[in-house]
Amino acid sequence: MANKLSNFIKITIAGGILFLIPVGAIIFIMAKVIGFLYNLSKPITARLPFKNVAGVGVNTIMSIVLLLVVCLLAGIFMRTKLAKKLVEWLEDRVLVYIPGYSYVRARSTDWFSNEKTGTWKPASIFVDDNEVICFVIDETEDYCSIFLPSAPTPTSGSICVREKKNVTFLPVTVSEAVSMIRQFGKGASSSIEKVKDEVFENRK
């Protein structure tokens, strides 16, 4: 019992660290960007006849506006082939070495995009006669690269490759699948049952 509790604490702490490192890096970078935009906006706001709006400083408002403009321009740039190739190169050669980056990217893509084009796709496979929640990270015509997350820490786990015919894709988002894992499988049975029912109906 003591060993199980000790392992649980170790895995949970490790998962927390893997999550906090990229999140902390993002917060640090955003703080630096906002600080830069704040200083950049000073010459502009200095010429305005008012110093605050509804109790909020004009410099702060201008910094947020500039940040949104930068994000908009970056979003437009990201739709280009050049940007996609650049991001792919950075992810494969630089960002892959940042602990937890792939996990955070998958969650952020899931939160901010309605398109089901993320690199993480919730699925299930059989392991020793047990149907296990997993994520398809990469796939070819016949095979899938699988990440098997640990519960309740989905940032750690193991990997394997399976034939696509043995992989069942689940009708849930990455966030919903992660929530199932964090809650030790709560909601997973209904999602898998829904898929099985749909397959059965299609075969009629």
PyMOL commands that set and color helices and strands:
alter all, ss='L'
color gray80, all
select helices_A, chain A and resi 2-45+58-78+81-93+95-97+101-112+164-166+174-182+188-202
alter helices_A, ss='H'
color red, helices_A
select strands_A, chain A and resi 52-53+56-57+121-127+130-139+143-149+157-163+168-169
alter strands_A, ss='S'
color yellow, strands_A
deselect
rebuild
show_as cartoon
